[in-house]
């Protein structure tokens, strides 16, 4: 969470889906998911409650690498198994790129 907070100092930290979430102007864009019994931490990149899948296959981050899975073209997920080292530079850059792609001005 500290990596995301440092990458997005203009974001406000709140709760969405009973988990920490980073918002811009009241619009949640990046939410963490912590399973209660081990497994992995998920960082969910989304566009807020009103975003609809365009079904075009044009992902919001066209240059994204295989570390993201895409349930829809408007939502991506990065998974980090507990105990695995996180590439902090990649995560920070991906968070910043997501906010930029959504079009939220700092």
DSSP file (Angstrom, degrees, kcal/mol; ACC not computed):
  #  RESIDUE AA STRUCTURE BP1 BP2  ACC     N-H-->O    O-->H-N    N-H-->O    O-->H-N    TCO  KAPPA ALPHA  PHI   PSI    X-CA   Y-CA   Z-CA
    1    1 A X     >        0   0    0      0, 0.0     4,-2.5     0, 0.0     5,-0.2   0.000 360.0 360.0 360.0 -34.4    0.0    0.0    0.0
    2    2 A X  H  >  +     0   0    0      1,-0.2     4,-2.3     2,-0.2     5,-0.2   0.858 360.0  55.6 -64.3 -34.8    2.9    2.3    0.7
    3    3 A X  H  > S+     0   0    0      2,-0.2     4,-1.9     1,-0.2    -1,-0.2   0.921 110.7  44.2 -63.4 -43.8    4.2    1.9   -2.8
    4    4 A X  H  > S+     0   0    0      2,-0.2     4,-1.9     1,-0.2    -2,-0.2   0.920 112.4  51.7 -68.3 -43.3    0.8    3.0   -4.3
    5    5 A X  H  < S+     0   0    0     -4,-2.5    -2,-0.2     1,-0.2    -1,-0.2   0.888 111.8  47.2 -61.0 -39.2    0.5    5.9   -1.8
    6    6 A X  H >< S+     0   0    0     -4,-2.3     3,-0.5     1,-0.2    -1,-0.2   0.862 113.0  48.8 -70.4 -35.2    4.0    7.2   -2.7
    7    7 A X  H 3< S+     0   0    0     -4,-1.9    -2,-0.2     1,-0.3    -1,-0.2   0.776 122.1  34.4 -73.9 -26.0    3.3    6.9   -6.5
    8    8 A X  T ><  +     0   0    0     -4,-1.9     3,-2.0    -5,-0.1    -1,-0.3  -0.538  65.1 160.7-128.9  65.3   -0.1    8.7   -6.2
    9    9 A X  T <  S+     0   0    0     -3,-0.5    -1,-0.1     1,-0.3    -2,-0.1   0.730  75.2  59.8 -63.7 -19.9    0.4   11.3   -3.5
   10   10 A X  T 3  S+     0   0    0     -3,-0.1    -1,-0.3     2,-0.1     2,-0.1   0.552  86.6  99.7 -83.6  -7.1   -2.7   13.3   -4.8
   11   11 A X    <   -     0   0    0     -3,-2.0     2,-0.4    -6,-0.2    13,-0.2  -0.439  69.8-132.3 -77.8 151.0   -5.0   10.3   -4.2
   12   12 A X  E     -A   23   0A   0     11,-2.6    11,-2.7    -2,-0.1     2,-0.5  -0.866  18.3-132.3-101.5 141.2   -7.2   10.0   -1.2
   13   13 A X  E     +A   22   0A   0     -2,-0.4     9,-0.2     9,-0.2     2,-0.2  -0.806  44.3 135.7 -96.6 127.8   -7.3    6.8    0.7
   14   14 A X  E     -A   21   0A   0      7,-2.9     7,-2.1    -2,-0.5     2,-0.4  -0.585  49.7 -82.8-142.7-154.1  -10.6    5.3    1.6
   15   15 A X  E     +A   20   0A   0      5,-0.2     2,-0.3    -2,-0.2     5,-0.2  -0.991  35.8 167.5-130.8 136.7  -12.5    2.0    1.6
   16   16 A X  E >  S+A   19   0A   0      3,-2.5     3,-1.2    -2,-0.4    16,-0.1  -0.987  77.2   5.2-142.8 138.9  -14.3    0.2   -1.2
   17   17 A X  T 3  S-     0   0    0     -2,-0.3     3,-0.1     1,-0.3    -1,-0.1   0.842 131.1 -64.1  54.4  33.6  -15.4   -3.4   -1.2
   18   18 A X  T 3  S+     0   0    0      1,-0.2     2,-0.3    15,-0.1    -1,-0.3   0.825 119.2  97.0  60.9  34.9  -14.3   -3.5    2.5
   19   19 A X  E <  S-A   16   0A   0     -3,-1.2    -3,-2.5    14,-0.1    -1,-0.2  -0.958  86.7 -77.1-145.9 160.5  -10.6   -2.9    1.4
   20   20 A X  E     -A   15   0A   0     -2,-0.3    12,-2.9    -5,-0.2     2,-0.3  -0.364  52.6-176.9 -61.3 138.7   -8.2    0.0    1.0
   21   21 A X  E     -AB  14  31A   0     -7,-2.1    -7,-2.9    10,-0.2     2,-0.5  -0.999  23.1-138.9-143.5 141.6   -8.9    2.0   -2.1
   22   22 A X  E     -AB  13  30A   0      8,-3.4     7,-2.7    -2,-0.3     8,-1.6  -0.882  28.6-174.9-103.9 127.1   -7.3    5.0   -3.8
   23   23 A X  E     -AB  12  28A   0    -11,-2.7   -11,-2.6    -2,-0.5     2,-0.4  -0.851  21.1-154.3-125.7 156.8   -9.6    7.7   -5.2
   24   24 A X  E >  S- B   0  27A   0      3,-2.1     3,-1.6    -2,-0.3   -13,-0.1  -0.987  86.1 -14.1-129.8 118.2   -9.4   10.9   -7.2
   25   25 A X  T 3  S-     0   0    0     -2,-0.4    -1,-0.1     1,-0.3     3,-0.1   0.857 131.7 -51.4  57.8  35.7  -12.2   13.4   -6.8
   26   26 A X  T 3  S+     0   0    0      1,-0.2     2,-0.7   -14,-0.0    -1,-0.3   0.483 113.7 120.8  81.2   2.6  -14.3   10.8   -5.1
   27   27 A X  E <   -B   24   0A   0     -3,-1.6    -3,-2.1    21,-0.1     2,-0.2  -0.883  59.0-139.4-106.6 110.6  -13.8    8.3   -7.9
   28   28 A X  E     +B   23   0A   0     -2,-0.7    -5,-0.3    -5,-0.3     3,-0.1  -0.476  33.6 159.1 -68.7 132.1  -12.1    5.0   -6.8
   29   29 A X  E     +     0   0A   0     -7,-2.7    17,-3.1     1,-0.3     2,-0.4   0.626  61.7  36.5-125.2 -28.8   -9.6    3.8   -9.3
   30   30 A X  E     +BC  22  45A   0     -8,-1.6    -8,-3.4    15,-0.2     2,-0.4  -0.979  64.8 177.6-135.4 121.2   -7.2    1.4   -7.5
   31   31 A X  E     -BC  21  44A   0     13,-2.6    13,-3.5    -2,-0.4     2,-0.3  -0.963  19.5-138.7-127.9 139.7   -8.4   -1.0   -4.8
   32   32 A X  E     - C   0  43A   0    -12,-2.9     2,-0.5    -2,-0.4    11,-0.2  -0.693   9.5-157.5 -93.7 149.1   -6.5   -3.7   -2.8
   33   33 A X  E     - C   0  42A   0      9,-2.4     9,-2.3    -2,-0.3     2,-0.6  -0.977   7.8-174.0-128.3 117.3   -8.0   -7.1   -2.0
   34   34 A X  E     - C   0  41A   0     -2,-0.5     7,-0.1     7,-0.2     2,-0.1  -0.909  17.4-144.3-113.0 103.7   -6.5   -8.9    0.9
   35   35 A X    >   -     0   0    0      5,-0.8     3,-0.5    -2,-0.6    -2,-0.0  -0.419  15.2-130.9 -64.6 142.8   -7.9  -12.5    1.3
   36   36 A X  T 3  S+     0   0    0      1,-0.2     2,-0.3    -2,-0.1    -1,-0.1   0.749  96.1  45.3 -69.4 -23.6   -8.3  -13.4    5.0
   37   37 A X  T 3  S-     0   0    0      1,-0.3    -1,-0.2     0, 0.0    -2,-0.1  -0.531 114.4 -86.8-124.0  66.4   -6.5  -16.7    4.8
   38   38 A X  S <  S+     0   0    0     -3,-0.5     2,-0.7    -2,-0.3    -1,-0.3  -0.287  78.1 113.9  71.8-155.3   -3.3  -16.4    2.8
   39   39 A X  S    S-     0   0    0     -3,-0.1    43,-1.9    43,-0.1     2,-0.3  -0.797  77.2 -38.6  92.2-116.2   -3.2  -16.7   -1.0
   40   40 A X  E     - D   0  81A   0     -2,-0.7    -5,-0.8    41,-0.3     2,-0.4  -0.984  44.4-117.7-148.7 156.0   -2.3  -13.5   -2.7
   41   41 A X  E     -CD  34  80A   0     39,-2.8    39,-2.8    -2,-0.3     2,-0.4  -0.813  31.8-153.9 -92.3 134.9   -2.9   -9.8   -2.6
   42   42 A X  E     -CD  33  79A   0     -9,-2.3    -9,-2.4    -2,-0.4     2,-0.6  -0.923   9.5-156.2-112.7 137.1   -4.7   -8.4   -5.6
   43   43 A X  E     -CD  32  78A   0     35,-2.9    35,-2.4    -2,-0.4     2,-0.6  -0.961  17.7-157.5-107.7 117.0   -4.4   -4.8   -6.8
   44   44 A X  E     -CD  31  77A   0    -13,-3.5   -13,-2.6    -2,-0.6     2,-0.6  -0.859   5.4-161.4-104.3 119.4   -7.5   -4.1   -8.8
   45   45 A X  E     +CD  30  76A   0     31,-3.1    31,-2.3    -2,-0.6     2,-0.3  -0.879  29.4 150.8 -98.4 120.1   -7.3   -1.3  -11.4
   46   46 A X        -     0   0    0    -17,-3.1    29,-0.2    -2,-0.6     3,-0.1  -0.832  51.3-124.1-143.0 178.7  -10.8   -0.1  -12.3
   47   47 A X        -     0   0    0      1,-0.5     3,-0.2    -2,-0.3   -18,-0.1   0.187  64.7 -91.1-114.5  14.9  -12.7    3.0  -13.5
   48   48 A X    >   -     0   0    0      1,-0.2     3,-1.1     2,-0.1    -1,-0.5  -0.317  57.0 -55.4  97.8 175.4  -15.3    3.3  -10.7
   49   49 A X  T 3  S+     0   0    0      1,-0.2    -1,-0.2    -2,-0.1   -22,-0.0   0.794 128.5  52.2 -64.3 -32.2  -18.8    1.9  -10.3
   50   50 A X  T 3  S+     0   0    0     -3,-0.2    -1,-0.2     2,-0.1     2,-0.1   0.506  78.3 117.0 -87.3  -3.3  -20.2    3.4  -13.6
   51   51 A X    <   -     0   0    0     -3,-1.1     2,-0.4    23,-0.1    -3,-0.1  -0.426  47.7-159.1 -71.4 136.4  -17.6    2.1  -16.0
   52   52 A X        -     0   0    0     -2,-0.1     2,-0.3    -5,-0.1    -2,-0.1  -0.904  24.7-107.5-115.5 143.5  -18.9   -0.3  -18.7
   53   53 A X        -     0   0    0     -2,-0.4    19,-0.0     1,-0.2     0, 0.0  -0.511  21.0-153.4 -65.6 128.8  -16.9   -2.8  -20.7
   54   54 A X        -     0   0    0     -2,-0.3    -1,-0.2     4,-0.1    18,-0.0   0.666  19.5-143.5 -79.5 -15.1  -16.6   -1.5  -24.3
   55   55 A X        +     0   0    0      1,-0.1    -2,-0.1     3,-0.0    -1,-0.0   0.741  69.7 113.7  58.2  25.4  -16.2   -5.1  -25.6
   56   56 A X  S    S-     0   0    0      2,-0.2     3,-0.1     0, 0.0    -1,-0.1   0.633  82.3-124.8 -95.4 -16.9  -13.8   -3.8  -28.2
   57   57 A X        +     0   0    0      1,-0.2     2,-1.1     0, 0.0    15,-0.0   0.413  69.0 133.4  84.1  -2.5  -10.8   -5.6  -26.8
   58   58 A X        -     0   0    0      2,-0.0    -1,-0.2     1,-0.0    -2,-0.2  -0.710  49.7-147.2 -84.0  99.5   -9.0   -2.2  -26.6
   59   59 A X        -     0   0    0     -2,-1.1     3,-0.4     1,-0.1    15,-0.1  -0.300  17.8-121.3 -69.3 151.0   -7.5   -2.3  -23.1
   60   60 A X  S    S+     0   0    0     13,-1.4     2,-0.6     1,-0.3    -1,-0.1   0.835 112.2  40.3 -62.5 -33.0   -7.1    0.9  -21.2
   61   61 A X  S >  S+     0   0    0      1,-0.1     3,-1.7    12,-0.1    -1,-0.3  -0.817  71.2 178.6-113.9  88.8   -3.3    0.2  -21.0
   62   62 A X  T 3  S+     0   0    0     -2,-0.6    -1,-0.1    -3,-0.4    -2,-0.1   0.766  80.5  51.9 -64.7 -24.2   -2.4   -1.1  -24.4
   63   63 A X  T 3  S+     0   0    0     -3,-0.1    -1,-0.3    -4,-0.1    -3,-0.0   0.348  81.4 130.4 -93.0   7.1    1.3   -1.4  -23.5
   64   64 A X    <   -     0   0    0     -3,-1.7     2,-0.1     1,-0.1    -5,-0.0  -0.223  50.5-132.2 -63.9 149.3    0.6   -3.4  -20.3
   65   65 A X    >   -     0   0    0      1,-0.1     3,-1.6     0, 0.0    -1,-0.1  -0.273  33.4 -83.8 -95.8-174.5    2.6   -6.5  -19.8
   66   66 A X  T 3  S+     0   0    0      1,-0.3    -2,-0.1    -2,-0.1    -1,-0.1   0.496 110.8  83.7 -71.8  -4.1    1.6  -10.0  -18.8
   67   67 A X  T 3  S+     0   0    0     11,-0.1    12,-0.5     2,-0.0     2,-0.4   0.640  85.0  70.3 -73.7 -11.2    1.7   -9.2  -15.0
   68   68 A X  E <   -E   78   0A   0     -3,-1.6     2,-0.3    10,-0.1    10,-0.2  -0.868  68.8-156.6-105.1 139.2   -1.9   -7.9  -15.5
   69   69 A X  E     -E   77   0A   0      8,-2.5     8,-2.5    -2,-0.4     2,-0.6  -0.869  12.5-144.0-106.8 151.1   -4.9  -10.0  -16.1
   70   70 A X  E     +     0   0A   0     -2,-0.3     6,-0.2     6,-0.2     3,-0.1  -0.856  24.0 174.9-122.7  94.5   -7.9   -8.3  -17.8
   71   71 A X  E    S-     0   0A   0     -2,-0.6     2,-0.3     4,-0.3    -1,-0.1   0.793  85.3  -5.7 -65.5 -26.0  -11.4   -9.4  -16.7
   72   72 A X  E >  S-E   75   0A   0      3,-1.3     3,-1.1    -3,-0.1    -1,-0.1  -0.937  81.1 -98.6-153.6 172.7  -12.7   -6.6  -19.0
   73   73 A X  T 3  S+     0   0    0     -2,-0.3   -13,-1.4     1,-0.2   -12,-0.1   0.615 123.9  48.7 -74.1  -8.7  -11.1   -3.8  -21.1
   74   74 A X  T 3  S+     0   0    0    -15,-0.1     2,-0.4     1,-0.1    -1,-0.2   0.325 110.4  52.7-108.7   4.4  -11.9   -1.4  -18.3
   75   75 A X  E <   + E   0  72A   0     -3,-1.1    -3,-1.3   -29,-0.2    -4,-0.3  -0.993  57.2 179.1-146.9 133.6  -10.5   -3.4  -15.4
   76   76 A X  E     -D   45   0A   0    -31,-2.3   -31,-3.1    -2,-0.4     2,-0.4  -0.929  11.3-152.8-131.7 156.7   -7.1   -5.1  -14.8
   77   77 A X  E     -DE  44  69A   0     -8,-2.5    -8,-2.5    -2,-0.3     2,-0.5  -0.997   4.4-163.9-135.0 133.0   -5.7   -7.1  -11.8
   78   78 A X  E     -DE  43  68A   0    -35,-2.4   -35,-2.9    -2,-0.4     2,-0.4  -0.970  16.4-156.2-111.3 131.0   -2.2   -7.6  -10.6
   79   79 A X  E     -D   42   0A   0    -12,-0.5     2,-0.4    -2,-0.5   -37,-0.2  -0.891  11.5-174.0-113.1 137.9   -1.7  -10.5   -8.2
   80   80 A X  E     -D   41   0A   0    -39,-2.8   -39,-2.8    -2,-0.4     3,-0.1  -0.919  20.4-138.6-131.5 105.0    1.1  -10.8   -5.7
   81   81 A X  E >   -D   40   0A   0     -2,-0.4     3,-2.2   -41,-0.3   -41,-0.3  -0.317  38.8 -92.1 -60.0 143.3    1.4  -14.1   -3.7
   82   82 A X  T 3  S+     0   0    0    -43,-1.9    -1,-0.1     1,-0.3     3,-0.1  -0.314 113.8  21.2 -55.9 136.0    2.2  -13.7   -0.1
   83   83 A X  T 3  S+     0   0    0      1,-0.3     2,-0.3    -3,-0.1    -1,-0.3   0.225  94.4 121.2  88.7 -13.7    5.9  -13.8    0.5
   84   84 A X    <   -     0   0    0     -3,-2.2    -1,-0.3     1,-0.1     2,-0.2  -0.644  70.0-112.1 -83.2 138.3    6.8  -12.9   -3.1
   85   85 A X        -     0   0    0     -2,-0.3     2,-0.4    -3,-0.1    -4,-0.1  -0.470  29.6-135.3 -69.4 138.7    8.8   -9.8   -3.7
   86   86 A X        -     0   0    0     -2,-0.2     2,-1.6    -6,-0.1     3,-0.1  -0.811  11.2-127.4 -98.2 133.1    6.9   -7.1   -5.4
   87   87 A X     >  -     0   0    0     -2,-0.4     4,-2.5     1,-0.2     5,-0.2  -0.647  30.4-173.1 -75.7  92.5    8.5   -5.1   -8.2
   88   88 A X  H  > S+     0   0    0     -2,-1.6     4,-2.6     1,-0.2     5,-0.2   0.845  78.2  53.6 -63.3 -37.3    7.8   -1.7   -6.6
   89   89 A X  H  > S+     0   0    0      2,-0.2     4,-2.3     1,-0.2    -1,-0.2   0.920 111.2  46.6 -64.3 -42.5    9.0    0.3   -9.6
   90   90 A X  H  > S+     0   0    0      2,-0.2     4,-2.6     1,-0.2    -2,-0.2   0.935 113.4  48.3 -63.5 -46.4    6.7   -1.6  -11.9
   91   91 A X  H  X S+     0   0    0     -4,-2.5     4,-2.4     2,-0.2    -2,-0.2   0.921 112.9  47.5 -62.3 -44.6    3.7   -1.3   -9.5
   92   92 A X  H  X S+     0   0    0     -4,-2.6     4,-2.2     1,-0.2    -1,-0.2   0.925 114.2  46.9 -61.9 -45.2    4.3    2.5   -9.0
   93   93 A X  H  X S+     0   0    0     -4,-2.3     4,-2.5    -5,-0.2    -2,-0.2   0.881 112.1  50.3 -65.8 -38.1    4.6    3.0  -12.8
   94   94 A X  H  X S+     0   0    0     -4,-2.6     4,-2.4     2,-0.2    -1,-0.2   0.900 110.0  50.4 -67.7 -40.7    1.5    0.9  -13.5
   95   95 A X  H  X S+     0   0    0     -4,-2.4     4,-2.2     2,-0.2    -2,-0.2   0.933 113.2  45.7 -60.8 -46.1   -0.5    2.9  -10.9
   96   96 A X  H  X S+     0   0    0     -4,-2.2     4,-2.4     1,-0.2    -2,-0.2   0.916 112.7  50.3 -64.2 -43.3    0.5    6.2  -12.4
   97   97 A X  H  X S+     0   0    0     -4,-2.5     4,-2.6     2,-0.2    -1,-0.2   0.882 109.1  52.7 -63.2 -38.0   -0.1    5.0  -16.0
   98   98 A X  H  X S+     0   0    0     -4,-2.4     4,-2.3     2,-0.2    -2,-0.2   0.949 110.3  46.0 -62.2 -49.5   -3.6    3.8  -15.0
   99   99 A X  H  X>S+     0   0    0     -4,-2.2     5,-1.7     1,-0.2     4,-1.2   0.907 114.3  49.1 -61.3 -42.0   -4.6    7.1  -13.5
  100  100 A X  H  <5S+     0   0    0     -4,-2.4     3,-0.3     1,-0.2    -1,-0.2   0.911 111.0  50.0 -63.2 -42.4   -3.2    8.9  -16.6
  101  101 A X  H  <5S+     0   0    0     -4,-2.6    -2,-0.2     1,-0.2    -1,-0.2   0.848 106.5  54.5 -67.9 -33.9   -5.1    6.6  -18.9
  102  102 A X  H  <5S-     0   0    0     -4,-2.3    -1,-0.2    -5,-0.2    -2,-0.2   0.787 113.8-122.6 -68.8 -26.0   -8.3    7.1  -17.0
  103  103 A X  T  <5 +     0   0    0     -4,-1.2     2,-0.6    -3,-0.3    -3,-0.2   0.770  54.1 155.0  91.8  28.0   -7.8   10.9  -17.6
  104  104 A X      < -     0   0    0     -5,-1.7     2,-0.3     2,-0.0    -1,-0.3  -0.800  35.4-141.8 -89.9 121.2   -7.8   12.1  -14.0
  105  105 A X              0   0    0     -2,-0.6    -5,-0.0     1,-0.1    -6,-0.0  -0.656 360.0 360.0 -82.5 135.4   -5.9   15.3  -13.7
  106  106 A X              0   0    0     -2,-0.3    -1,-0.1   -82,-0.0    -2,-0.0   0.510 360.0 360.0 -66.2 360.0   -3.8   15.7  -10.5
